[in-house]
Amino acid sequence: MDFDLSDDQRLLKDSIERLVKDTYGFDARQAARRQPDGWDRGMWASFAELGILGLPFAEAEGGFGGGMVDTSLVMEAFGRALVVEPYFASVVLCGGLLRHGASEAQRIEWLPGLIDGSQVFAYAQAERQSRYVLHDVTTKAVRQNGTWQLSGSKSLVLSGDSATQLIVSARTAGSRTDREGISLFLVDPGQAGVSRRGYPTQDGGRAAEITFEAADATLLGTEGAALAAMERTEDEAIAALCAEAVGVMDSLHAQTVEYLKTRKQFGRAIGENQALQHRAVDMYVSLEQARSMALFATMMAGSGDADERRRAIHAAKVQIGRSGRHIGQEAIQLHGGIGVTMEYAVGHAFKRMTMIERSFGDTDTHLAALARLGGLIAA
């Protein structure tokens, strides 16, 4: 595999890293979290102006024709800065669903608002009983006088309390865990049939519990055949999360090494202690293992072979979970008490890393799934 970036990708990487370095320090992140939506709409407009929100979409649909590598470059930079704006929820998740599950006419209608930042999308998929099973869906959609209406509840909808549009999975046929009969719908959350309860998450983001009571909805794509698009989008989302995790871990390692160099006890820097140097090196090894697997997931996310793609995604998520826990715990221990204070970035980064490990299947879940597929390389 060729891991060299193209000239355009290097330019993108430099531009994103410069943007977050110049405008997205830890204090700016904390200020954004205090905004009514839990994120900064001015920063969101900057992302749109720079073209970040349109990156993964075709040029014919108003985007820039980027791929998973471009998305991963953005996510890694955002992970390093602990960005709280809903890029993952709106662009990666919902953008992926629109690309893979909506009709061409629907993409042309809805993507411009997502790309220019005027519309913020959220994906309402998880239900309280579903755990990590995509096809465990009890929310129902029925046609009434030519209009689709949704009834049911969704949990842990990322950025769901500030979204202007929702993409909702609902069952149009079959029973609770059937793979067939699942459809995607576009729902206006401002209508009377939708109620939202927003709350902060442990990593500094926002989520919502959403209830639908005969809410009007627009069918996306083909009725009853949404699961393939949902699975493809989830694979791409996990690859993007792996890239974000590398950025978070890189930040944790860099801050820890800097702390070891500057924190003094008994008249000398604690980093002069060889045992602590060894621990910092072990953190670096874990970081590079995670980086390699994140790159592998990025390259394989576009594979047309579903089993091959899933093996890569499962394996990457396992390594990300293991590396993230090791690096996060070491960072906290080597910083001591200051590492868990609200005023210091390290604790916030570890919280974000922990949430990434739990998102879309934790380490044990993906390890078991990888084993069922026969390992990373099938016999």
N, C-alpha and C positions, 0 to 999 in steps of 0.2 A: 504494500500500500504506500502511496505517496502522501507523506504528511506535510510537505512544504506548502506554505500558503501562497496563493496568487498575489499579484501586485494589488488588486482590488481588495482582497481579504486583509492584506497587511495594512492598507490604508484604513479600512474599517476598524481593525483592531486598534490602531493608533488613535483614531478619532474617538472611539468609545472610551478607551482608557484615559485619554486626555479630558474628556467631558466629565467622567466621574471623579477623576483626581482633582479637577479644578472647582467643581461645583457640588460634589457629593461627599463631603467629609462626614465624620461621625455626628457632629453637632447638627449639620444640615439634615441628616437622616432622622435624628431625634425630633427636630422641628417639624419635619414632614409627618411623622407619626402623630403629632398633636393636631394636625389639620382635621376638619370634620370628617373627611373620608378616610383618614388614616394614611394619606399619601398626598403629594404635592402636585396639583394640577398644572402649575407653571412648569415644573420639571417634565411632566407628561407632554406638554406642548413642545418643549425642547426636544424630546425624543422624536415626536412627530416631525418637527422641522428638520431634524437631522436625517430623517428617513428610516429610523430604526423600526418604527411600527409597520412599515411596508416592506421590510426586508424579505420575508419568505414568500411573498406573493408574486404571481406572474406579472410581467410588465403590461400585458394586455388588460389586466384587471386593476391597474394602477399601482402595482408594487414594483420591486426592483429585481425580481427574479433570482433571489438568493436561495441557498440550500441550507442543509443542516449544519454545515461547517460555519456558515455566517451566523446562524442562530446561536451556535455554541460559543462563538467568540463573544457575542453580546452577553450571553448568560454567564460566562466565566467572569467577565468584567463586572457585571452586576453582582455576582456572588462576592467578589472581592470587596465591593463597596457596601454590601448588604442593602441593596436597593429595595425599597418597599412598594414602589409603583407597580400596578398590576400587569406588567409585561407578560409574565408567564401565563396568568389566567386569561388575558384577553387575546394576545397575539399567538402564543404557542399553543394553548389548549383550544380556544374557540376558533382561532385562525386555522388550526389544523383540521378541525371538524368541518369548517366551511370549505376548505380545499378538498378534503376527501369525501365529504358527505353531501354537500349541497349541489344543486344544479348550476350550470353556467350562468343562467339568468339570475339566480339568487346570489351568486358570488358577485356579479356585476352590480347588483342592487345594494348589497350590504357591506362589501369590503371597503368602499371608499370612506365610509364613516369610521370604520376601525382604523384605517391607515392614517387618516388625518387627525385622529384622536378625539373626534367629536362624539364617538360612540365607544363605550367601554363594555365589553362582553364578559360574561361569566358562565361557566359550565356547571350546570346542576345535574350531577350524575349519582353521587353516592347517596345511599339510604341507610338508615340505622341498622338494618339487618344484613346489608350486603357485604360488609367487610371490604375485601379487595376484589370481589367477583363482579366483573363488569355486567354480566348478563343476569344478575340477581336484581330484577326491577319489578316493583309493584305499583309504581305510579301509572295511572291509566289514562289513555287518550281515546275519546270516542267522538264520532261525528254527529253533530246535532244541527239539522237544517243546513247542511253544507259547510258547517264550521267545526273545526276541531276544538275540543275542550279537554283540558287536563285537570286531573284530581289526584292528589297525593302529596308526599312530603320529601324534601331533599335536605341532606345534612352536609356540613363542612363545605359549603360552596365558596370557593376562594374569591375574595373581593365581591361577593354576592350582594352585599349591602349597598355598594356604590355603583353597581353595574346599571347601564341604561338598557341593556338587552340581555336576555338569558337564552342559552341553548340548553334544552332539557331533554333527557332521555325518558321515554315513556313506553309502556307496553300497549300495542294496538292489537295484539293477538297472543294466544298461548298463555301458559301459566308462569309462575314466579321466576323460575330459573331456566326457562327455555331459551335457547340461543336465537331462535327465530322469533319474529313478532315484535322486535324492539325498533322504535323509530326515534328520530330526533326532531325537536320542534323549537321554533323561535318564539319567545314569549316576551311581551312587554311587561316588565315588573311593576309598572306604575298603575296597572289596572286594578279594579276592585277585587278581582278574584285571586290576587296574589298578596300574601303577607310575608314580611321579612323581619327576622330578628338578627341584627348584626352584633358581632363581638370581636374583641382583639384575640389574636392567637399568641402563643408563647414566643414565637420568633419575631414578633413585631409587625406581623401582617394583620389582615382582617379576613373574616369568614362570616357566613350567615346560615341560619336555618330558614328554609323557605317552604311555605305551604301553598298549595294550589287548590282552589275550590271552583271547579267548572270555569277555569281561566281560558280565555280565547288563545289559540295558538296557531302558528303557521308551520305546516309540515316542511321539513328540510329533506330534499332528496327523495328517495324511494321509500314508500311505506313498508315497515316491517323488516328492512334490510340494513339497519344502521350499525349493527355490531362490528362488521368488518372495518368501517371507518373509525369507530370508537377504538378498536384495538390498534389500528395503525397510528392513530393520533396519540394513544397512550404510550406506545413504543417511542415515538418521537419526543413526547413530553419527558419520559424518563431519561432519554439521552440528553435532553436539554438540562434537566435537573442534575445529571452527573457532571455536566460542564460547570454549572453553577457551584456545585459542591467543591470542585477543584479550586475555584476562585476563593471560596470560603476557607478551605484548608490552607491554601497558599497564604492568605492573610493571617490565619492563626499561627502558622509556622514563622512567618516574617516578624510578627509582633513578639513572638516568644524569643526568637534569636536576639532581637533588638533589646528586649528586657534583660536577657542574660548578660548582654554586653554592658548595660548601663546600671543595673541594680547592684549596689555594693553592700557587702557585709564584712565587718572586720577589716575595713580599709582596702578591699579589692573586689573587683567585679565577680559575681557568683558564677559567671560563665567561664572563669578560669578553672573551675572544678571539672575535672575530666569526666566524672560520672554524669554531670549535667550535659556536657558536650555530647556524650554518647547518646543520651536521650533525645537531644535535638537532631542528631544524625538519623536516629530511628524514625523520628517524625518525618524527616525529609524522604527517607526510603518509602514510607507509607504514602506520602504525597505523590511521589513519582509513579508508584504502582497504580494509584487512583487515576492519575493523569493518563497513563497508558490505556487503561480500561475505558476511560471516558472518551478518548480518541477513537478507540475501537467501536464503542457504541455509536458514536457520531457517524463513522464511516458505514456502519452496518444498518443504520436506521432506515435507509432508503432501499434496502434489499427487497426484491420482490418475492423471495422465498420466506414465507412467514415463520417457519420453524427455525431457519438459519438466523433470521432477525431476532426472534425471541431468545434464542440461546445467547446471543451477544448482549442483549438488553439485560437478561437475568444475571449473567456473569458480571457485567459492569456494575449493576446495582448492588450485588453482594460485595464486591471489592470497595465500592464507594462507602457502603455502610460500615465495613470493618475499618477502613482507613480513617473515616470521619470520626468514629468513636475513639480510636487510638490517638489521633492528633488532638481532638478536642479535650480529652481527659488529660493528656500530657500538658497541653497549654494551660489549663486551669491549675494543675498541680505545680507547674514550674513558676507560675505567676503568684501562687499563694492566694491570700484573701482578696487581693485587689482584682483577681480574675473573675470574681462573681459579683462585683459591684455593678450597679446600674449605670454608673458614670464611665465605665470602661468598656471598650468594644469587644474584648475577648469573650466575655460571657454571652453577649448577644450573638456573636458568631457561632458559639457552641450550640446555642439554642436553635439557630437556623439550621445548623448541620444535623441536629437531632430530628428536626421536623422533616428535612429532606429524606433522612433514612426511613422515616415512617410513611412517607408519601408514596402512593401507588404500589404498596407492598413493601413490608420491611425486609431486612436481610434474610431472616429465616424463611419467609414466604418465597422469595426469589431463589434461594438455595434449593428448596424443595421442588420448585417448578423446574429448575435446571436439571435436577436429578431425574425428574420424570421424563425429560427430553433426552436423557442419556448422556448428559454432560455437555461441555462446550463444543466438543467435536464428537459428532454422532458416530457410532460404530458402523 
